[in-house]
Amino acid sequence: MTVSLRLTTDEPCGTCQGTGAKAGTSPRLCPTCDGQGQVLRSGGGFALPEPCRECRGRGMVVDDPCPTCSGSGRARAARPVTARIPPGVSDGARIRLKGKGAPGEFGGPPGDLFIVVHVGADPVFARSGDHVTVTVPVTFPEAALGADVPVPLPRGGRVTLKIPAGTANGRTFRVRGRGAARRDGTTGDLLVTVEVVVPRSLPDVAREALAGYATALAEPDPRASLIATAEARPGIGRTAPA
């Protein structure tokens, strides 16, 4: 997709045309660095370049500065910029726009503009790499008996997901090709996590039905192995072996 931005940067001063000099005057070549913008500093047997203090690295000296920009040759200005955001871009990605940055000194070519992408949060979907995740609530009868459950899609619409009988809470299903777009034109998957909803209150008829279900099923205690393992640890309930 394409987004429009408004960029505020330093532009050449409209009064002095970026020279930094008052109208009717011109900058002169810096006598200290001969217009190089840097000088060599001797230290430890080496000559190291550093910015010229006389012209502050510009190579030119302004004797009579422009009243608008105070001799800097720059002025703040806003301009529109259009950027294309590629598909599948991730949060924190940097997009480089060549030649869209601030103009160079004394009419030099402009630099580049770097745009840092921030992917906003969605109230329904989340990202996991190239895949999109979503949590879908289901009822206990749907999880136990199986059901066809409608699932929303990131780009609108919905798809029907078949939940098999005996689906556990937290199980994740994969809907292929319904995730985030990739730069190569392919698409990731939609990962659907099932969340079994437990009702906070039950009418008497439902309560009696669940009680009858528990009696008829007569399941063994699902926590028996967990508790036995915990109590068998050294120092818990018995003396640790020497």
N, C-alpha and C positions, 0 to 999 in steps of 0.2 A: 504494500500500500504506500501511498505518497502523503506526507504530512507537510504542512506549511509552518515555518518558524519565523519569529522576528528576532533578529540578531542585533545586539548593540555592541559595537566595536569602535576602535579608534580608526578614523578615516582622515585623509589629508585635509588640513584646514582649508576651508573655502576662501578665507581672506588672503592668505599668503600662498595658496596652492601647494602647501606642504613644505615650503622652504624654511619656514620659521622666521623669516626676515620681514621687517616692516615694508609696506608698499614703497617702491622706489629704491629699495636697497636689495643687496644680495648677500648670501653667506660667502665667507671666504675660506680658502683652504686652511686647515689647521696647521700652524707652523710647527707644532710639536711632533705630530705623527705623519706629516706630509700627506694628509688625506687618507691614511690607511685605517684610522680608527683604533689602532692598537700600537703599543710600543713594546720593546723587549726589555725585560727586567732581568738583570744578572743576579743569580743566586746559586751558591754551591757549585760554581763552575759551569752552570747551565744558563742559557738565555731563554727565559720563559715569556711568552707574549701575554699581555694584559691590556684591558681597555684603556685607552688614552683618557687621562683625567681632564685634559684641557677641553676636549670636545665631547667627552663622555661616550666615546666609541662611534660617533657619527662621522668623523672625518672632516666636518665643516664647523666653522665657528660663526655664530650670529652676533654681530656687534650691536645691532639695533633690532631687538626682537619684535615680532608681530604682537600687537595688543590683544588680539583675539585668543591666540594659543600660547602666549607668553614665550614664544620662541621654540616650542616643542614641534611645531609643524603638524600637530595632531588635534583632532576634535572628535568628541563622542557623537556617533550617529547611529541610527537604527535603519536596518534594511531587511527586506523579506528574503528568506532562504527556503527552498524546496528540497526536501530529502526523501529518498525512496527507502522504505524499511523493507528489507528482504523477508520472505516467509521463513518461519521457524526461528526467528531471532530470539536469543535468550536474554534474560535479565542481566544487565551490566555489560552487554556487548557494545563495542565501539564501532561507529561507522565513520569512515573518513571521506570527506568531500574535498577533493583537490582544488586548490585555487579559490576556495570560498572563505578563507580566513582573513586576517587583517592585512592591509596593504603593506608593502615593504617600505623601507626608508628611501626618500628622494625618488619616488616613482618606481621603486623596485617591485618585482612581482609579488602578489599576495601569497600568504601562507595557506596552510590547509585548515579546515574546520573539522574537529572531532566531535561527534555526537554520541553521548552515552545513553543507551536505551534503558528505560525502566519499564518493566512489564507490570502493570497494575494488577491487583488481586481481583479475582472473580468470585461472586457470592456462591457459585455452584461448582465450578471446575477449578482444577489446579494442574500445574505442569510437573512432569517427571521425565526430564530429558525431552525426547521427541514425542512422548506419550502424554495424553490428557487423562487425569484421574477424576472420578466422581464417586460419591457415596450415595447409595440408593437404599432407602428404608423399605423393609418388607415385614409382613406380619408373621407371627409364629406358624399359623396354618400354611402360609405360602412356602415358608422355609421347610416345614416338615413334609408337606404333601407335594410340593413342586408347583410352579405357576409360570405363566407368561407375564413378565413385568415390563412396563414401558420405561424406557431410559431416555432422558433428554440428550441431545447432541450439541456439541460446542457451537456449531454454525447454524443452529436452529433445527426444528423438527425433532423427531424421536425415533428410536429403534426398539423393537421388542426383543427382550432377552429371556431365554428359556432357563428358568431356575430349576434344577433337578431336585427330586425329593431328597430330604435329609441334608439340605445345604446348611452348613455351620455359619454362625455369625462371624463376620470378618473375611469370608472367602471372597477372592477377587476373580472376576471373569474378564476375558479379553475380547473386545470387539475390534476386529482388525480393520485398519484403514480409516478409522474415525478420530484419530488424534491430531497432533499438530503437523502442519505442513513443513517439509524439509526443503532445503535449498536445491536439492537435485530433482525436485518435483514430486517425490514420493510423500507418503503420509504415514505418521505414526499410528499407534493404536489407542483406543479408549479403554482404560482400565476401570472396571465397575466393581466397587467393593460393596458387599451386601451387609446391611446393618439390621439385625432383627429387632423390631420394636416390641418392647414389653409393656402392656397396658398398665397404667397406674392403679386402676380400679376395675373390678369385674362385677357384672350383675350376677345375681344368685344362680341363674341358669348356667352361665358360663363357668362359674366357680364349681358347680356340681359336675359339669362335664369334664373339667380338668382333673378334678378329684377322681372321677371314674376312669379317666385316661391313665393316671398314675397307678391306680390299683390294677387295671387290666394289663398294663405293660410290665409292671413289677421289675423295673430295671435295677441292676446292682448299683451300689453306691459308687458314683463316678469319682469320688474323692478318696476312696479307700487306698489306692496305690500311692497317691500323693502323701497322705498322712502316714502311711507305713514307712515310706522312704524317709520322710522328715524325722520320724521318731527313731529310725535305725541309725541316725548319724552318731558318730562318737561323742560321748559326753551328754547325749540327750536321752534320758530315760534308762541308760545303762552305763556301765563302766567301760571306758575305752580300753581296747586291748593293749597290753604292755609291749 
